[in-house]
Amino acid sequence: MLRDSRTKTPRKAPERGQGSGGSSVRGGERRIVTALCYDLVGSTDLMHVMDIEDYQELMSAFQFASKQEIASHSGVMQHEAGDGGVALFPIELEARDAASLAIRAGLGIVEACKRVGREAGQDDLQVRVGIATSVALVREASREGWAQEPVTGAALAMAARLQAIAAPSSVLVCEETRHLAGRSYSFVFEGSKELKGFTTPEKVWRALGHKVGIDRFYAFGRLGGPLINRENELNTIGRIWDGVLAGQGSVVLIEGDAGIGKSRLLREIRRRTRGRRSKLLFFQCLPGGFRSTLHPLLNNLPGSVSGGGQMGPTAAAVAALFERNGIRDAEVVDIFAYLLGAQGSRQPSSKDPKAIRERAHRALLRALEAMCRSGPAVVAVEDIHWIDPTSQDLLGEAARIIGQFPILLVTTSRPASASEWLDIASPTRLPLRPLDPDETRLAIKAKWPEHRLDLLPDLFDATERISGGVPLFIEEICQWVSQNVEPDTMRLSESANPTHVSAFESILASRLQQLGTAREVARAAAVAGTQVTLPLLRALLPDFGKSALANAADTLCETGFLTRIRLPGRTAYGFRHTLIQETIYKSVLRKQRQVLHRRLFTTVNQNRGIAAWIDTGALAEHAERAGLLEEAAPLFITAGKESSSRSAMIEAKQFLEHALDLCGQLGESDTAEPLKLSAFTALGPILIGAVGLSSEPARRLYEDAVEIARQRPLSEQSQWFPIYWGWWLTGSNFRVMHDRALEVRSMLSKANEPEIQLQVNHCIWAIDFNLGRHRETQEAIKAGLALYDEKRAKESRTEFGGHDAKVCGLGQLALSLWLTGRTKASDAALSRMIAFADRIAHAHSKAHSLDTEAVSAFYRDDFEGLTRISLRMADFAQRHKMQSLSGLSNLFGGWAEAHRTSLASGHALFQSGLSQLRELGAVADLPIYLCMHATLLGLAGRIEPAINVVNEAIGKGEETGHAYWLAELHRCRAILLARTGERKEVVAADLRCAIEIAESQGATALLRRARKSTRELGIVIRH
């Protein structure tokens, strides 16, 4: 997240320089610097044989020509001697650009020296040039002053050592410089040299010259090269950047198919803004990343293994990453370290998902403030069609507030991706279209040596036909043709498949065929995924030696397939474009893919440190692709549980549902059944929380699970208690739930585990409450909560109904106490429930708490409080994708609005919530909801429909055993009947039922209401 580029940092040479990144002491910065050192050959001898004035003129002419070459290639002189000097190349440039410009300047100095010598009659005038790249400490990073300030790093000393051993009229470069410029220049290996002051030999290369032909298109160091068909987009971005410079932040969304040039346009934006921005942050979303929380940020952190063998980044690494970008705010670092699951991160005082989200948004605001403190900045996020939900939320928030800062936020996406979540920022959308035939010809000319264009009459037509105007395809086709097809054989079959991707596969396969063993390395890397290291390649290709793999990787980098990813402590390789990786992967035979995936899975499963960036979900995918379904399924289950523990419920549901799909592929084997039950155990509570307690998906899941569990040995039954508990909880009505609860109690009567006994009581208090048995309810709550253990509850709350037993018990107690007339005790229990739910910060437990708060406010006719609660419910439901909670927010919010402001609009909102709950099947409290509906109809004067609804509610209550609200239902019908002029004895019958039911249940609050209505209606109830 907080680094310019994943491929920008050069490989660190051991023992001669510090690692990249991080701010230094005294306000300096660590930057990648390329240094050039030059010196005339035999200048002392010349001084003795030449006239002193002639010698001075010669030196002046030489220095003038040398400095001119340096300046013309953006270099800055740092030190000048009489016959030589030292220059540095701009830190604002990409490291590859700086290395390429330095080599070009060095070769230019050699030619300038020859020219000056000829003009002075000294034909043997020669110069030696040394060039080196390293991480350096720059005291002053501004463009105007950085080269004049002290620069500490290995590049300066090594450039001097290379210059000293260079042959006359040659340019020697170190290994790092050659790596950076290797795709734009040709080199000859001069061997490993012992250099004074360096403890290890350095590989030394002699620069021959700039590569000709198609390779110049791939040169990372080039600054020129036309950008075809993108001037309108660039002009638009230029206007937006002017606004950013004036302090008005903006969002740009570049849309286009794979290979269309989104990354190329983004690089041009980076180049054009380089001179006036203070910082560039680069994020890369990766395929499959939608399941990996905050993976664009995680990708920029080095994988690590903690002392306890746990995987993932450390809190220190997160802090260092932020500090390198000027963000030293402890609160910002702490919340992001927590969200990343970093080892050693501080746990927040409240884990309430809403509080965590609010903290993350505040941290984002402060990070943006710190980031642009030194001037306008550019933030680039590539491939947001692969973004994960957490990153999407934060990026959406950044887009919403970006206008407050001088920041240009640029995102790229494929067009089919849903990106409506960015609409709040009103982004400027830039859809990229393919090149038309004329533009394709211009693109080919820009990528093909002019002296060969007339020799290749079929190149234009073939490229137009195969590429479809996609720039990446044009690029690959041109390179392949230039390297592999002679002019006199340049013919492509008219029957060639015109499908772009198929043609691309053929081209890549042909190019790889010419690379020998590097082809196998490319295929292995494609199987590995987004990145790969040499040790991992060694495990995938055990028949290859270390040097062979390293050479093959270098070849793939030089030919444009791979790029090096420099990270502290290791060098990894990634594909230059995801489309290249995907295409090569698809070209590997299925059985070969399975072998490679199996080797990778086995290696990483045994030693997670070899590929720390591969998390549990990614490892599961490798196992699945290897055909190891029995190994993949439990890993997907584990990944689901890990996501659930962080309240990442969307990702958890995806993992667990996929695990069940795999279990289905295993058939009815003995291995499959326990895996299915394990997945059901974890998924059931998530469905209850997301869709609804008595919803059809949750009910069907538990019925399927119980059918399997009953077939398992008796010795296992207590192990699957969460399955039976969920089966009870999702019963279609309270009579069914009662029968199931008795069955569960009987089955586990001999279980002596406190947690099981707690959950059995959990069943009892929920059933007895709805049956109107308040004394039994309160006794079960007291007995159950006496067994509550918060440590055990962390796991239990994800297994038993998706909510915490204590939250449920306290909430049920609050409602029961109010109904039985103990209002103060009810208020105290409600307050304890809310505080506890906030403290444990479990998403579905909080949803359960909100539902209880709403019901309590409904009991009390607290319409203002209910309005506030319904708004909180709506916000929470939206953030956690909880459909049933969303329906409840509309239902209760509509009830409150109908009583406070507008009966019509409130009733409409209420009905939309009720319809949503009915559609989900989440209507365990349907008689209460119907009572509310009837009341609102009565207030609107629609008495007959109201009576019909309340009749339905009474019928449902008697049918399902939902008895605790029956007293209110009969009272409601009595009031409605009285308004129709019904005979008093009929009205009295309903009121008598209300009083008798309330008395039998001990529901004092409902008894008071029934008696009050009796008095108001002038009814005499005779006992």
KETOR-54098 format. One line per 2 residues: number of its first residue (from 1); for each residue x, y, z of C-alpha. Coordinates in steps of 0.2 Angstrom, whole numbers, plus 5000, padded with zeros to 4 digits. Example, Ala and Ser with C-alpha at 12.3 -4.5 7.8 and 13.67 -1.06 7.14 Angstrom:
REM KETOR-54098
1	5062 4978 5039  5068 4995 5036
END
This chain:
REM KETOR-54098
1	5000 5000 5000  5012 5013 5006
3	5026 5011 4993  5029 5018 4975
5	5031 5001 4967  5033 4983 4971
7	5046 4982 4958  5056 4998 4961
9	5068 4993 4974  5084 4985 4968
11	5091 4969 4975  5102 4973 4990
13	5119 4967 4990  5124 4959 5006
15	5135 4968 5018  5137 4984 5008
17	5121 4993 5010  5106 4995 5021
19	5089 4989 5016  5077 5000 5007
21	5063 5009 5014  5061 5019 5030
23	5065 5036 5035  5082 5039 5042
25	5087 5050 5057  5090 5069 5055
27	5076 5071 5042  5084 5061 5028
29	5076 5048 5017  5082 5032 5010
31	5082 5033 4991  5088 5022 4977
33	5102 5031 4969  5112 5028 4953
35	5130 5035 4953  5142 5038 4938
37	5160 5040 4940  5172 5045 4926
39	5190 5048 4924  5202 5052 4909
41	5215 5039 4905  5233 5045 4907
43	5229 5063 4910  5245 5066 4921
45	5256 5060 4906  5247 5072 4895
47	5250 5086 4906  5269 5083 4904
49	5269 5082 4885  5257 5096 4881
51	5258 5115 4883  5250 5119 4899
53	5237 5131 4891  5233 5117 4878
55	5231 5105 4892  5219 5116 4901
57	5209 5119 4886  5208 5100 4882
59	5202 5097 4900  5189 5111 4899
61	5182 5104 4883  5182 5087 4890
63	5173 5092 4906  5161 5103 4896
65	5156 5088 4885  5155 5076 4899
67	5144 5087 4910  5133 5091 4894
69	5130 5072 4892  5126 5070 4910
71	5114 5085 4910  5106 5080 4894
73	5101 5063 4903  5094 5072 4918
75	5110 5068 4929  5117 5081 4941
77	5135 5083 4945  5140 5081 4963
79	5158 5082 4962  5171 5088 4948
81	5189 5085 4948  5201 5091 4935
83	5200 5075 4924  5185 5067 4930
85	5169 5068 4941  5155 5060 4950
87	5136 5062 4945  5120 5056 4952
89	5104 5053 4943  5087 5059 4949
91	5079 5051 4964  5062 5057 4957
93	5064 5044 4943  5059 5026 4943
95	5075 5016 4948  5075 5008 4931
97	5074 5025 4922  5088 5032 4932
99	5099 5017 4928  5095 5018 4910
101	5099 5036 4909  5116 5034 4918
103	5121 5021 4906  5116 5032 4891
105	5126 5046 4899  5141 5035 4902
107	5141 5029 4884  5139 5047 4878
109	5154 5052 4889  5165 5039 4880
111	5160 5045 4863  5162 5064 4868
113	5179 5060 4874  5184 5052 4857
115	5176 5068 4848  5186 5080 4860
117	5202 5071 4857  5200 5071 4838
119	5197 5089 4838  5212 5093 4849
121	5223 5081 4839  5224 5068 4853
123	5216 5053 4844  5221 5042 4859
125	5211 5052 4872  5201 5039 4882
127	5190 5038 4897  5184 5025 4910
129	5166 5025 4917  5159 5016 4932
131	5141 5015 4936  5132 5008 4952
133	5115 5008 4960  5111 5006 4978
135	5100 5012 4992  5107 5028 4999
137	5103 5040 5013  5099 5057 5006
139	5099 5072 5018  5088 5083 5007
141	5075 5075 4995  5069 5090 4986
143	5073 5091 4967  5083 5107 4969
145	5094 5102 4983  5096 5083 4985
147	5112 5082 4974  5121 5096 4984
149	5117 5088 5001  5127 5073 5008
151	5123 5056 5000  5128 5041 5010
153	5127 5024 5001  5137 5010 4992
155	5133 5017 4974  5146 5031 4975
157	5160 5020 4982  5156 5006 4970
159	5155 5017 4955  5173 5024 4959
161	5179 5006 4961  5172 5000 4944
163	5179 5016 4935  5196 5011 4942
165	5196 4994 4934  5187 4998 4918
167	5196 4996 4902  5199 5012 4892
169	5184 5018 4883  5172 5007 4892
171	5158 5008 4904  5157 4995 4918
173	5141 4993 4929  5137 4983 4944
175	5125 4969 4945  5111 4980 4952
177	5112 4993 4938  5112 4979 4925
179	5096 4971 4933  5087 4988 4932
181	5092 4992 4914  5094 4974 4907
183	5079 4976 4896  5085 4991 4887
185	5104 4989 4885  5115 4975 4880
187	5129 4969 4892  5144 4957 4892
189	5148 4948 4908  5166 4953 4914
191	5166 4941 4929  5165 4943 4948
193	5177 4956 4954  5185 4959 4971
195	5182 4978 4974  5192 4987 4987
197	5181 4991 5003  5168 4977 4998
199	5168 4961 5007  5160 4950 4994
201	5164 4949 4975  5153 4959 4963
203	5147 4953 4947  5153 4966 4934
205	5145 4969 4917  5151 4980 4902
207	5138 4990 4894  5138 4988 4875
209	5124 5000 4870  5106 5002 4869
211	5096 4988 4862  5089 4990 4844
213	5073 4984 4837  5058 4979 4847
215	5067 4978 4864  5065 4997 4865
217	5047 4995 4868  5050 4985 4884
219	5064 4996 4890  5058 5001 4908
221	5071 5015 4907  5064 5023 4891
223	5056 5040 4894  5049 5042 4876
225	5038 5032 4866  5021 5038 4860
227	5005 5034 4869  4993 5030 4856
229	4974 5035 4857  4975 5041 4875
231	4977 5060 4872  4959 5064 4877
233	4961 5054 4893  4978 5063 4897
235	4970 5080 4894  4956 5076 4906
237	4968 5070 4919  4979 5085 4916
239	4964 5097 4920  4960 5086 4936
241	4978 5087 4941  4978 5106 4940
243	4963 5105 4952  4973 5094 4964
245	4987 5106 4964  4975 5120 4968
247	4969 5109 4983  4954 5100 4976
249	4956 5081 4977  4948 5070 4964
251	4945 5052 4959  4948 5045 4942
253	4942 5027 4937  4951 5020 4922
255	4941 5006 4914  4945 4994 4901
257	4948 4975 4897  4964 4966 4901
259	4978 4972 4891  4970 4987 4885
261	4983 4999 4892  4976 5004 4909
263	4993 5001 4917  5002 5010 4903
265	4991 5025 4906  4993 5024 4924
267	5012 5025 4921  5010 5040 4910
269	5000 5048 4924  5014 5044 4936
271	5027 5051 4925  5017 5067 4921
273	5014 5071 4939  5031 5067 4945
275	5038 5084 4945  5025 5092 4957
277	5019 5078 4968  5026 5075 4985
279	5022 5056 4986  5016 5042 4976
281	5007 5027 4984  5004 5012 4974
283	4992 4997 4978  4989 4982 4968
285	4974 4971 4969  4977 4953 4964
287	4966 4939 4957  4957 4929 4971
289	4960 4944 4983  4942 4947 4986
291	4943 4934 5000  4959 4941 5008
293	4956 4955 5020  4966 4971 5015
295	4977 4961 5003  4982 4977 4993
297	4991 4983 5009  4996 4966 5014
299	5005 4963 4997  5017 4977 5002
301	5022 4969 5018  5036 4956 5019
303	5029 4939 5024  5035 4933 5040
305	5035 4919 5053  5034 4924 5071
307	5043 4916 5085  5028 4904 5088
309	5028 4899 5070  5013 4909 5066
311	5011 4917 5049  5009 4935 5043
313	5016 4952 5045  5022 4959 5061
315	5016 4975 5070  5034 4982 5068
317	5034 4979 5049  5017 4988 5048
319	5024 5002 5058  5040 5003 5048
321	5030 5003 5031  5019 5018 5037
323	5034 5027 5044  5043 5026 5028
325	5029 5037 5021  5028 5050 5034
327	5014 5042 5045  5019 5040 5063
329	5002 5041 5071  5001 5027 5083
331	4982 5025 5082  4983 5024 5063
333	4996 5011 5064  4988 5001 5078
335	4971 4999 5069  4979 4994 5052
337	4990 4982 5061  4975 4974 5070
339	4965 4973 5053  4979 4965 5045
341	4980 4952 5059  4999 4957 5062
343	5008 4948 5075  5011 4958 5091
345	4997 4971 5086  4988 4980 5100
347	4970 4973 5103  4957 4987 5103
349	4947 4991 5119  4931 4987 5109
351	4929 4975 5095  4912 4980 5090
353	4913 4980 5071  4905 4997 5070
355	4918 5004 5082  4932 4996 5073
357	4925 5002 5056  4924 5020 5063
359	4941 5019 5070  4948 5013 5053
361	4939 5028 5044  4946 5040 5057
363	4964 5032 5054  4962 5033 5035
365	4957 5052 5037  4973 5055 5048
367	4984 5045 5036  4978 5055 5021
369	4982 5071 5031  4999 5065 5035
371	5003 5059 5018  5000 5075 5009
373	5007 5086 5022  5022 5090 5011
375	5012 5093 4996  5000 5086 4983
377	5001 5067 4981  4995 5053 4970
379	4987 5037 4976  4985 5023 4963
381	4975 5007 4965  4976 4995 4951
383	4963 4981 4947  4949 4985 4959
385	4938 4972 4952  4949 4960 4963
387	4947 4971 4979  4942 4963 4995
389	4927 4969 5005  4937 4978 5019
391	4948 4987 5007  4933 4992 4996
393	4925 5000 5012  4941 5009 5015
395	4944 5014 4997  4926 5020 4996
397	4928 5031 5012  4944 5038 5004
399	4935 5042 4988  4921 5050 4998
401	4933 5062 5008  4947 5064 4995
403	4940 5081 4990  4947 5088 5006
405	4965 5085 5002  4977 5089 4987
407	4976 5070 4982  4973 5062 4965
409	4966 5045 4968  4967 5034 4952
411	4959 5017 4951  4959 5005 4937
413	4946 4991 4934  4939 4979 4921
415	4923 4986 4914  4912 4971 4919
417	4916 4975 4938  4903 4983 4949
419	4910 4999 4955  4894 5008 4960
421	4902 5010 4978  4913 5023 4970
423	4899 5033 4964  4898 5043 4980
425	4914 5052 4975  4907 5056 4957
427	4923 5049 4949  4929 5054 4932
429	4927 5038 4922  4939 5035 4908
431	4934 5020 4898  4948 5014 4886
433	4943 5007 4869  4954 4996 4858
435	4965 5004 4845  4957 5006 4828
437	4967 5000 4812  4976 5016 4809
439	4981 5018 4828  4986 4999 4828
441	4998 5004 4813  5005 5018 4823
443	5008 5007 4838  5017 4994 4828
445	5028 5007 4820  5032 5013 4838
447	5037 4996 4843  5046 4989 4827
449	5063 4994 4820  5060 5006 4805
451	5073 4998 4794  5063 4981 4794
453	5045 4988 4792  5046 4987 4773
455	5053 4969 4774  5037 4963 4783
457	5022 4966 4772  5011 4955 4782
459	5015 4962 4800  5001 4976 4799
461	4987 4965 4794  4992 4950 4805
463	4993 4961 4820  4977 4970 4817
465	4968 4954 4815  4975 4944 4829
467	4977 4959 4842  4960 4966 4840
469	4968 4983 4844  4973 4978 4862
471	4990 4986 4865  4997 4972 4876
473	4993 4959 4862  5001 4971 4849
475	5017 4972 4860  5018 4953 4863
477	5015 4950 4844  5028 4962 4839
479	5041 4955 4851  5038 4937 4846
481	5039 4941 4827  5055 4952 4829
483	5063 4938 4838  5057 4922 4829
485	5052 4926 4811  5064 4930 4797
487	5058 4943 4784  5057 4930 4770
489	5046 4918 4780  5034 4931 4787
491	5018 4923 4784  5003 4920 4796
493	4990 4907 4791  4973 4914 4785
495	4965 4901 4795  4973 4907 4812
497	4960 4908 4826  4955 4926 4827
499	4950 4925 4845  4961 4936 4855
501	4965 4926 4870  4968 4910 4859
503	4980 4919 4848  4989 4927 4863
505	4991 4909 4870  4999 4903 4854
507	5011 4918 4854  5016 4916 4872
509	5019 4897 4869  5029 4901 4854
511	5040 4914 4863  5042 4902 4878
513	5047 4888 4866  5062 4898 4861
515	5068 4900 4879  5073 4882 4883
517	5072 4878 4901  5065 4895 4906
519	5049 4889 4898  5046 4876 4913
521	5051 4890 4925  5037 4901 4918
523	5024 4888 4919  5029 4884 4937
525	5028 4902 4942  5011 4904 4933
527	5005 4889 4944  5012 4898 4960
529	5002 4913 4957  5005 4931 4960
531	5023 4929 4966  5036 4916 4967
533	5054 4915 4975  5069 4904 4970
535	5067 4892 4985  5049 4889 4980
537	5053 4886 4962  5066 4874 4968
539	5052 4864 4977  5041 4865 4961
541	5055 4860 4950  5066 4848 4960
543	5076 4842 4944  5083 4860 4942
545	5099 4866 4950  5099 4883 4959
547	5110 4892 4946  5099 4885 4932
549	5083 4892 4941  5091 4909 4944
551	5097 4910 4926  5080 4905 4919
553	5072 4918 4930  5084 4931 4924
555	5080 4926 4906  5061 4928 4909
557	5064 4945 4917  5075 4951 4902
559	5062 4944 4889  5047 4953 4897
561	5038 4939 4906  5043 4942 4924
563	5048 4957 4935  5058 4957 4951
565	5049 4961 4967  5062 4968 4979
567	5057 4965 4997  5067 4966 5013
569	5076 4950 5015  5072 4942 4999
571	5069 4944 4980  5053 4937 4973
573	5047 4937 4955  5030 4942 4948
575	5022 4942 4931  5023 4959 4922
577	5004 4957 4918  4991 4946 4926
579	4985 4942 4909  5002 4934 4905
581	5001 4924 4920  4983 4918 4917
583	4987 4914 4899  5002 4903 4903
585	4993 4895 4917  4979 4890 4905
587	4992 4883 4893  4999 4870 4905
589	4991 4853 4904  4979 4849 4918
591	4989 4834 4925  5005 4845 4924
593	4996 4858 4934  4990 4846 4947
595	5008 4840 4949  5015 4857 4952
597	5000 4862 4963  5003 4846 4973
599	5022 4850 4975  5018 4868 4981
601	5004 4863 4993  5015 4849 5001
603	5030 4861 5002  5021 4876 5010
605	5010 4865 5021  5026 4858 5029
607	5035 4874 5029  5024 4890 5029
609	5039 4901 5030  5044 4897 5012
611	5030 4907 5006  5023 4917 5020
613	5012 4927 5008  5001 4912 5005
615	4987 4912 5018  4976 4898 5023
617	4963 4902 5009  4976 4902 4996
619	4984 4886 5002  4967 4878 5001
621	4965 4883 4983  4982 4876 4979
623	4976 4859 4987  4960 4860 4977
625	4969 4863 4961  4980 4848 4965
627	4965 4837 4966  4968 4835 4985
629	4950 4838 4990  4951 4830 5007
631	4966 4842 5011  4958 4857 5003
633	4941 4856 5012  4947 4857 5030
635	4958 4872 5025  4944 4881 5017
637	4934 4878 5034  4949 4885 5044
639	4950 4900 5032  4931 4903 5035
641	4933 4902 5054  4948 4914 5053
643	4937 4926 5043  4923 4924 5055
645	4933 4927 5070  4938 4944 5062
647	4919 4948 5059  4923 4946 5040
649	4907 4937 5037  4906 4939 5018
651	4923 4930 5016  4919 4917 5029
653	4902 4912 5020  4911 4911 5004
655	4925 4900 5011  4913 4888 5020
657	4901 4886 5006  4915 4882 4994
659	4921 4869 5007  4903 4861 5007
661	4904 4860 4988  4921 4851 4989
663	4913 4839 5002  4899 4835 4990
665	4913 4830 4977  4920 4818 4990
667	4904 4808 4990  4897 4798 5005
669	4914 4793 5011  4917 4792 5030
671	4929 4807 5028  4917 4818 5019
673	4903 4817 5033  4914 4824 5047
675	4920 4838 5036  4903 4842 5031
677	4897 4843 5049  4912 4854 5053
679	4907 4866 5039  4889 4866 5044
681	4894 4870 5062  4903 4885 5056
683	4892 4891 5042  4875 4889 5051
685	4877 4903 5063  4883 4915 5049
687	4867 4911 5039  4857 4914 5055
689	4865 4931 5057  4865 4936 5039
691	4848 4929 5033  4838 4926 5048
693	4834 4915 5063  4820 4905 5056
695	4825 4908 5037  4823 4894 5025
697	4842 4893 5020  4847 4892 5039
699	4833 4879 5042  4837 4868 5027
701	4856 4869 5032  4853 4862 5050
703	4840 4849 5044  4853 4842 5031
705	4866 4843 5045  4856 4833 5058
707	4851 4820 5045  4870 4817 5043
709	4874 4818 5062  4861 4805 5067
711	4870 4792 5056  4887 4795 5065
713	4892 4784 5080  4884 4788 5097
715	4901 4792 5104  4902 4807 5092
717	4885 4814 5096  4891 4827 5109
719	4904 4833 5097  4890 4838 5085
721	4879 4847 5099  4881 4864 5089
723	4872 4855 5075  4857 4849 5085
725	4856 4866 5094  4855 4875 5078
727	4842 4862 5072  4832 4866 5087
729	4834 4885 5085  4828 4885 5067
731	4812 4875 5070  4798 4881 5060
733	4787 4886 5075  4788 4885 5094
735	4779 4868 5095  4792 4861 5084
737	4806 4869 5093  4799 4863 5109
739	4799 4845 5103  4816 4847 5096
741	4823 4854 5113  4816 4839 5122
743	4825 4828 5110  4841 4837 5112
745	4840 4837 5131  4836 4819 5131
747	4851 4815 5120  4863 4824 5130
749	4856 4822 5147  4872 4812 5152
751	4884 4825 5145  4893 4833 5160
753	4901 4847 5150  4896 4865 5157
755	4895 4872 5140  4883 4859 5134
757	4872 4862 5149  4873 4880 5147
759	4867 4879 5129  4853 4866 5134
761	4847 4880 5146  4848 4892 5132
763	4836 4881 5122  4824 4881 5137
765	4824 4899 5141  4821 4904 5123
767	4806 4891 5121  4798 4895 5138
769	4798 4914 5135  4789 4912 5119
771	4777 4900 5128  4773 4913 5141
773	4781 4903 5155  4791 4918 5163
775	4795 4909 5179  4803 4895 5170
777	4812 4907 5158  4820 4917 5172
779	4825 4901 5181  4834 4894 5166
781	4843 4910 5162  4849 4911 5180
783	4855 4892 5179  4863 4894 5162
785	4872 4911 5165  4880 4903 5181
787	4889 4891 5169  4894 4905 5157
789	4913 4906 5153  4919 4920 5142
791	4934 4911 5136  4923 4896 5130
793	4910 4908 5123  4922 4915 5110
795	4921 4899 5101  4903 4894 5107
797	4895 4910 5101  4900 4906 5083
799	4893 4889 5085  4876 4891 5094
801	4864 4901 5084  4877 4914 5079
803	4875 4924 5095  4882 4925 5112
805	4873 4915 5126  4875 4929 5139
807	4869 4943 5127  4854 4932 5123
809	4851 4927 5141  4852 4945 5148
811	4841 4951 5133  4827 4938 5136
813	4828 4942 5155  4825 4960 5152
815	4810 4957 5141  4803 4944 5153
817	4806 4955 5168  4796 4970 5160
819	4782 4958 5155  4781 4953 5173
821	4780 4970 5180  4798 4972 5186
823	4803 4988 5176  4818 4993 5185
825	4826 4976 5185  4822 4975 5166
827	4831 4991 5163  4846 4985 5173
829	4847 4969 5163  4845 4978 5146
831	4859 4990 5151  4870 4975 5155
833	4866 4966 5139  4871 4982 5128
835	4887 4985 5138  4892 4967 5136
837	4887 4965 5118  4898 4981 5114
839	4913 4974 5124  4914 4957 5116
841	4911 4965 5098  4904 4950 5090
843	4894 4955 5075  4879 4943 5076
845	4878 4945 5095  4877 4964 5092
847	4863 4961 5080  4854 4951 5093
849	4856 4965 5105  4849 4978 5093
851	4834 4967 5090  4831 4965 5109
853	4833 4984 5111  4820 4987 5098
855	4807 4975 5106  4810 4983 5123
857	4807 5000 5116  4791 4993 5107
859	4785 4986 5123  4787 5003 5132
861	4779 5013 5117  4796 5023 5117
863	4794 5029 5099  4808 5041 5099
865	4820 5028 5106  4814 5016 5094
867	4818 5028 5079  4836 5029 5085
869	4838 5011 5087  4831 5007 5070
871	4844 5019 5062  4858 5010 5071
873	4850 4993 5065  4850 4999 5047
875	4868 5005 5048  4874 4989 5056
877	4864 4978 5044  4871 4987 5029
879	4889 4986 5035  4888 4967 5039
881	4876 4962 5025  4862 4956 5037
883	4846 4955 5027  4835 4950 5042
885	4841 4965 5053  4838 4976 5038
887	4820 4970 5038  4818 4973 5056
889	4825 4991 5055  4812 4995 5042
891	4798 4987 5052  4802 4995 5069
893	4807 5011 5061  4791 5012 5052
895	4781 5008 5068  4790 5023 5076
897	4787 5035 5061  4769 5030 5060
899	4767 5036 5078  4778 5051 5078
901	4777 5060 5061  4767 5051 5047
903	4755 5037 5049  4755 5034 5030
905	4774 5034 5026  4777 5025 5043
907	4765 5011 5039  4772 5009 5021
909	4790 5007 5028  4783 4995 5041
911	4775 4984 5028  4791 4984 5017
913	4801 4977 5032  4787 4964 5036
915	4787 4959 5017  4806 4957 5018
917	4806 4947 5033  4792 4936 5026
919	4802 4933 5010  4817 4928 5020
921	4806 4917 5031  4813 4926 5047
923	4796 4929 5056  4798 4919 5072
925	4789 4934 5080  4775 4935 5067
927	4760 4936 5079  4768 4952 5086
929	4772 4959 5069  4754 4956 5064
931	4748 4964 5080  4758 4980 5075
933	4751 4979 5057  4733 4978 5064
935	4736 4992 5076  4742 5003 5061
937	4727 4998 5050  4716 5003 5065
939	4724 5020 5067  4721 5023 5048
941	4702 5019 5051  4703 5002 5041
943	4695 4992 5055  4689 4977 5045
945	4706 4973 5037  4713 4976 5054
947	4702 4963 5062  4706 4951 5049
949	4725 4953 5052  4723 4951 5071
951	4712 4936 5068  4727 4929 5058
953	4739 4933 5072  4729 4924 5085
955	4728 4909 5074  4746 4909 5071
957	4750 4911 5089  4739 4897 5094
959	4746 4886 5080  4764 4889 5083
961	4764 4890 5102  4769 4909 5102
963	4759 4912 5117  4767 4926 5127
965	4759 4940 5116  4742 4932 5115
967	4735 4943 5129  4739 4958 5119
969	4732 4951 5103  4715 4948 5111
971	4715 4965 5119  4719 4973 5101
973	4704 4963 5094  4693 4969 5108
975	4697 4987 5104  4694 4985 5086
977	4678 4976 5088  4672 4989 5100
979	4675 5002 5086  4663 4993 5074
981	4649 4993 5087  4650 4975 5091
983	4640 4968 5105  4648 4971 5122
985	4648 4952 5126  4658 4949 5111
987	4671 4962 5116  4670 4956 5134
989	4675 4939 5128  4691 4945 5121
991	4695 4955 5136  4692 4941 5147
993	4704 4930 5137  4717 4944 5138
995	4715 4945 5157  4715 4926 5160
997	4731 4923 5149  4740 4937 5157
999	4736 4931 5174  4741 4913 5170
1001	4758 4919 5163  4761 4931 5177
1003	4763 4945 5164  4758 4960 5175
1005	4762 4973 5162  4750 4965 5150
1007	4737 4962 5163  4737 4981 5167
1009	4734 4985 5149  4719 4973 5148
1011	4711 4980 5163  4714 4998 5158
1013	4705 4994 5141  4691 4986 5150
1015	4688 5002 5160  4690 5013 5145
1017	4677 5003 5135  4665 5002 5150
1019	4666 4983 5150  4662 4973 5166
1021	4671 4957 5167  4662 4944 5178
1023	4673 4930 5185
END
